[in-house]
Amino acid sequence: MQRLSVQNNRIGDKLAIQLSNAVCLRTRIEDFNLAQNGLGFKTGQFLLNFIVTCCCDENKDKIHLKRVNLGFNLMSDSLVDRIQQALNALGQIKANPRDG
């Protein structure tokens, strides 16, 4: 399975954070749909911090996530954009590892 959708299930920030942690580290999911769940800053900040941290540690090769759909939630568009930018940066790091 490469896609997981929990769209419009009212899962809330707490469950979204727990599910995101599991999806990011323990699956091969590439496309994760969290749209229309009333998710706010807590979930957005968790995802952003998690992805940025993974760019710098040994877990980066374990993460297959390429896209997270966060549309129609309560977090700002700028936070959603930063999350996608972090995912893009992680993809670039994985595609072009440094020799050394």
Stockholm file with secondary structure:
# STOCKHOLM 1.0

chainA/1-100         MQRLSVQNNRIGDKLAIQLSNAVCLRTRIEDFNLAQNGLGFKTGQFLLNFIVTCCCDENKDKIHLKRVNLGFNLMSDSLVDRIQQALNALGQIKANPRDG
#=GR chainA/1-100 SS CCEEECTTSCCHHHHHHHHHHHHHHHCCCCEEECCSSCCCHHHHHHHHHHHHHHHTSGGGGTCCCCEEECTTSSSCHHHHHHHHHHHHHHHHHHHSCCCC
#=GC SS_cons         CCEEECTTSCCHHHHHHHHHHHHHHHCCCCEEECCSSCCCHHHHHHHHHHHHHHHTSGGGGTCCCCEEECTTSSSCHHHHHHHHHHHHHHHHHHHSCCCC
//
